[in-house]
Amino acid sequence: MSVNIILVIINIMEHKTPSLKIFNEIKNTAINIWKDNYSDEFGYVTEKLDIINSLSNYKDNVMICYRMFDSTNQYKMRNIISQEALEYIKNDN
């Protein structure tokens, strides 16, 4: 395999850091979904929010906010976020 082909494959596989606007939008939407849809009786929501709040905007870290949900809540998030944020999620998956 030539070096050029390997570099193309690596570039395709590399995750891109979203803009700060997209990062904050996805992060805040995830926080709201956790707060609005789950009980924190046993600290489950607090645990998830601690993970989200510890994230920095580096590469695809923000995708943790999306991937920590089941398919129902991923669908909910996709219906809330902007088209720009949705494109980021679609391109990263």
N, C-alpha and C positions, 0 to 999 in steps of 0.2 A: 504494500500500500504506500503510495507516495506521501511525502510530507504535506503537500497541499491538501490532499483529501483528508488526512488526519486533522489538520488545522480547521478545515471546514466542519468536520464532525464535532470537534471540541467547541467551536463557536456556536453551533446549533444547540449543543447540550448545556452551554453555560447559561445560568439564570441571570436575568437582568434585574437590577435594582429599580423599583418603581420610583416615580416622582414622590416627593414628600406629600403632595396633595392626595395621591392615590393611596399611599401608605396609611396616612391618617384616616382617610375615608373607610378603608377596609377594616382597620383596627377599631375605629369608633363604632362601626356597624356591628362588628363581632361583639364588642362590649355590650351594646344595647340589646342584641339578641340574647346573650347570656342573662342579663339582668331582667329582661321582660318575659322570658319563657321558662326559667328554671328556678327552683327553690334553692336557697342557700342554707337550708336547715342543717346540713352536715358539712358545710364548708366547700361543697363541690364548685359552686360558682366562684367563690373567692380564690380557689386554687386555679381555675381557668383564667380568671382576670389577672392573677399574679403572673401567669405565663405570658399573657398578651401584653401586659404593661412592661414586662422586662425586654420586649423585643426592640431591636434597633433596626433602622431602615438599611439593611445590608442584604444584597443579593435578593433571594426570594423568602427571607424571613417572614414577611407579612403573610405568606401563604399558609403559615401555621394557623393563623386566625381563621382561615377558610377551611382547611383540612381537618381541624379539630371537631367540626360539626358532622352530624349524620347527613344523609342526602336530603332530608326534608329541610333542615336548616341551611344547607348549602343553597338549596333552591330559593329559600326565603331571602338569603343574602343577595343572590344574583338578581332578585326582583327589587331590591332596595337600592343597590349601589348604582352609580353613574355608568354610562356606556363606556367611558374611558377606563374605569376600574374593572368593569366586566371584561373588556378586551385584554387587560393585563392578566386576569385570572385564566381566560381562555387560552392565551398564548403561553402561559406557564405550565398548564396541566399537560 
